[in-house]
Amino acid sequence: MDVFVIPVGPDRYELYCDQPFARERTATPVRGIIGRLRQRIEDWLRTAEEWDPSSSAGSTGGRLARLHDRVMAWVAERVTEQRLLWNLRRETAVTAAHPDYLSADQAIATIRDALRKDLERHQYWVWVDGVLFVVTFVALGPLFLLIPGVANLPALYFGFRTVGHWYSRRGARHGLEWVQWVPQPSPVLSELRDVVRLTPEVRERRIEDIAARLHLERFASFYDRISKGCL
């Protein structure tokens, strides 16, 4: 697995992974409400990651089709944000590509600092969303049973968030305690330090060029989103 330490401005870094989300593999059949929920959400995640908005008929398919497109776009964005931590759960050795102006020790320190912050954040939100999932499932579940074929959307939403934060929490902890990080300096990544200061048109072309040279298919949209706070 390859992880990239992305400079966003002169003093801020984000971690990025382009590897597709890998779902859990279990030898035993899925049982119980939580197990079925997790399986359904994992199927949803993989579908969202493979979803191509350009092939969608939402613009001509009516209100439900447009709603479906919005939901899939939202889920796809969450997958992009958490792909690294979700995949990190099962890794033991990871190549950490970093700007070549950082030393190996600086790159590892940057990674560990980011993972500690992720662990704290997801530990908090897994409990908050977990409680809200239970509340919406218990309180609203009987109401939706009266309407066959209609999903309990509030419970699905908080269930999705709970599972996502749980995976992210596990990935961050695993990255801190078990993963062996192998630093690899990259001159190409160093070019990103001052990209945020360019005009939008020039910045977009530069990011696409860097993404192509690094062979990262989804990087352009990721950088566009994380860099907005620096503009």
MARLO-526693 format. One record per residue (C-alpha): x, y, z. Coordinates in pm, 1 decimal, decimal comma. Example, Ala and Ser with C-alpha at 12.3 -4.5 7.8 and 13.67 -1.06 7.14 Angstrom:
! residues 2
> 1230,0	-450,0	780,0
> 1367,0	-106,0	714,0
***
This chain:
! residues 231
> 0,0	0,0	0,0
> 125,2	348,5	-87,0
> 44,9	658,5	118,7
> 130,6	1009,8	4,4
> 217,2	1299,5	235,7
> 58,1	1590,1	49,9
> 174,2	1947,1	117,1
> -115,3	2191,7	114,2
> 57,0	2525,2	147,7
> 392,6	2577,3	322,1
> 312,0	2426,9	666,4
> 9,8	2197,6	627,4
> 5,5	1832,0	521,3
> -266,3	1578,2	443,8
> -236,5	1202,1	392,5
> -370,9	1049,4	72,0
> -424,2	698,6	-64,2
> -551,5	610,3	-411,1
> -608,5	241,4	-338,5
> -973,9	131,6	-372,8
> -1168,5	50,9	-58,5
> -1122,9	-313,7	42,7
> -1423,7	-463,5	216,6
> -1405,9	-691,4	519,0
> -1366,1	-1063,3	450,7
> -1517,6	-1308,6	695,7
> -1528,3	-1685,7	686,4
> -1856,9	-1702,5	876,3
> -2199,3	-1598,0	746,4
> -2315,4	-1247,5	835,6
> -2553,4	-1258,1	1133,0
> -2750,3	-1008,0	1336,9
> -2868,1	-654,9	1274,5
> -2520,2	-501,0	1302,7
> -2365,5	-759,6	1070,7
> -2630,6	-710,0	803,9
> -2603,3	-333,1	839,4
> -2225,9	-347,7	796,8
> -2258,8	-568,7	488,7
> -2517,1	-337,4	335,6
> -2301,2	-31,3	400,4
> -1991,0	-198,4	255,7
> -2185,6	-284,5	-60,4
> -2302,0	77,2	-71,0
> -1943,2	201,2	-34,7
> -1813,4	-12,0	-318,6
> -2102,5	92,7	-542,4
> -2038,4	460,2	-464,4
> -1667,2	427,6	-535,9
> -1737,6	274,1	-877,4
> -2023,2	514,8	-954,1
> -1968,4	735,4	-1257,0
> -2172,2	1059,0	-1238,1
> -2123,3	1121,2	-1611,1
> -2320,5	807,7	-1693,3
> -2607,0	892,3	-1458,7
> -2951,7	964,1	-1591,9
> -3046,0	1168,9	-1285,9
> -3088,5	1489,7	-1480,2
> -3357,4	1329,8	-1694,3
> -3482,2	1052,4	-1468,5
> -3705,7	1245,6	-1235,0
> -3689,5	1346,6	-870,1
> -3595,3	1003,6	-731,1
> -3311,8	964,5	-981,9
> -3172,5	1305,6	-890,2
> -3196,3	1220,2	-520,1
> -3011,2	894,7	-588,5
> -2735,4	1089,4	-766,7
> -2696,6	1329,6	-475,1
> -2677,1	1043,7	-224,7
> -2419,6	855,4	-433,8
> -2209,8	1170,4	-477,6
> -2216,2	1228,3	-100,5
> -2118,2	867,4	-23,8
> -1843,0	875,9	-288,5
> -1696,8	1185,2	-123,8
> -1697,0	1013,0	217,0
> -1517,5	713,2	62,1
> -1252,1	943,6	-81,8
> -1201,7	1112,3	255,9
> -1164,6	791,0	457,3
> -1020,1	545,9	201,6
> -672,2	564,4	356,6
> -777,2	481,5	712,9
> -1021,4	211,0	604,9
> -753,1	32,1	402,2
> -485,9	84,4	666,8
> -662,5	-158,4	902,6
> -504,3	-466,8	742,2
> -161,3	-336,6	643,6
> 170,6	-417,8	811,8
> 418,8	-226,5	592,2
> 333,2	91,2	401,5
> 541,1	302,8	164,8
> 515,3	668,0	264,1
> 597,4	896,5	-28,9
> 679,2	1244,7	98,6
> 819,1	1575,0	-35,3
> 1195,7	1546,0	-64,7
> 1253,2	1862,2	139,5
> 1131,4	1665,6	445,3
> 1367,9	1421,1	611,9
> 1252,4	1064,7	675,5
> 1207,5	1141,2	1046,3
> 1005,7	1454,5	968,3
> 781,6	1260,0	729,5
> 714,7	984,8	986,2
> 644,5	1245,0	1255,5
> 398,3	1418,8	1021,7
> 219,5	1090,3	951,9
> 195,7	994,4	1317,7
> 67,2	1337,5	1415,7
> -206,6	1313,4	1150,0
> -304,2	963,1	1265,6
> -325,6	1070,3	1631,5
> -561,7	1352,7	1538,2
> -770,5	1113,9	1326,8
> -788,0	862,3	1612,6
> -913,7	1123,4	1859,7
> -1171,0	1260,8	1615,3
> -1313,6	924,8	1510,1
> -1322,0	789,9	1867,9
> -1550,1	1080,7	1955,2
> -1778,0	1055,7	1653,9
> -1820,1	678,3	1660,5
> -1993,4	715,0	1998,7
> -2201,4	1017,5	1898,4
> -2326,5	862,1	1573,9
> -2361,2	520,8	1738,8
> -2602,0	661,7	1995,4
> -2796,0	848,4	1727,3
> -2818,4	528,6	1520,0
> -2966,0	337,2	1813,5
> -3211,5	618,5	1887,0
> -3332,1	649,5	1527,3
> -3342,7	272,1	1477,0
> -3541,1	205,0	1794,9
> -3764,1	513,0	1784,9
> -3833,1	529,5	1410,8
> -3799,8	163,1	1318,2
> -4160,6	67,5	1403,8
> -4291,0	360,7	1198,7
> -4109,3	248,0	885,7
> -4230,3	-109,9	932,8
> -4578,3	24,5	861,1
> -4461,4	141,1	516,6
> -4324,4	-165,6	332,3
> -4040,9	-95,9	90,6
> -3943,8	237,9	248,4
> -3605,8	249,4	420,7
> -3544,5	405,8	759,4
> -3323,2	679,2	613,7
> -3223,8	845,6	944,9
> -3107,3	510,7	1086,5
> -2924,2	426,6	762,5
> -2751,2	765,3	766,5
> -2628,2	734,8	1124,9
> -2550,1	366,5	1073,6
> -2334,6	458,2	775,9
> -2152,7	722,8	978,0
> -2103,0	488,3	1273,1
> -1950,9	212,6	1060,9
> -1735,0	464,4	874,4
> -1598,2	617,6	1195,9
> -1542,2	269,9	1341,4
> -1333,2	166,6	1040,1
> -1141,7	496,6	1049,1
> -1072,7	461,7	1421,9
> -936,8	110,5	1370,8
> -722,6	224,1	1078,9
> -571,2	516,2	1268,3
> -489,2	300,6	1571,2
> -344,7	25,6	1352,2
> -129,3	279,4	1167,8
> 9,6	411,1	1495,6
> 71,8	77,7	1666,3
> 141,4	-185,3	1402,5
> 232,0	-42,0	1062,3
> 596,1	-18,0	958,6
> 631,8	304,8	760,6
> 890,2	306,7	480,1
> 972,4	669,0	381,3
> 1031,3	744,8	15,0
> 1126,8	1102,0	-88,6
> 946,7	1238,3	-394,5
> 1054,1	1552,9	-585,2
> 714,1	1556,6	-756,7
> 530,7	1595,5	-425,3
> 756,3	1890,1	-340,3
> 605,3	2076,8	-634,5
> 271,7	2086,6	-451,5
> 395,0	2317,0	-173,9
> 333,2	2638,3	-369,6
> 55,9	2517,6	-603,8
> -216,9	2659,5	-378,0
> -94,0	3012,3	-453,6
> -148,9	2980,3	-829,7
> -453,1	3109,1	-1013,5
> -738,3	2854,8	-1035,4
> -681,2	2776,9	-1404,2
> -306,1	2728,3	-1368,3
> -350,1	2536,9	-1041,6
> -595,9	2294,6	-1200,4
> -359,6	2217,2	-1488,7
> -63,1	2173,9	-1253,8
> -255,3	1936,4	-1025,0
> -370,5	1724,9	-1318,3
> -12,0	1705,7	-1445,4
> 122,6	1602,2	-1104,5
> -155,6	1344,8	-1059,7
> -70,5	1193,1	-1398,8
> 300,5	1173,7	-1315,2
> 222,4	1004,4	-983,8
> -39,4	775,7	-1149,0
> -310,9	886,0	-905,1
> -652,3	871,0	-1071,9
> -857,3	1036,1	-797,0
> -606,1	1286,9	-666,6
> -727,0	1601,6	-846,3
> -1068,7	1606,6	-677,1
> -911,5	1524,8	-339,2
> -664,5	1812,9	-361,8
> -932,9	2054,3	-476,2
> -1140,2	1978,4	-166,9
> -862,2	1986,6	95,7
> -697,0	2300,0	-42,8
> -1007,6	2520,0	-18,2
> -925,9	2616,3	338,8
> -591,1	2755,8	225,8
> -722,3	2981,1	-50,8
***
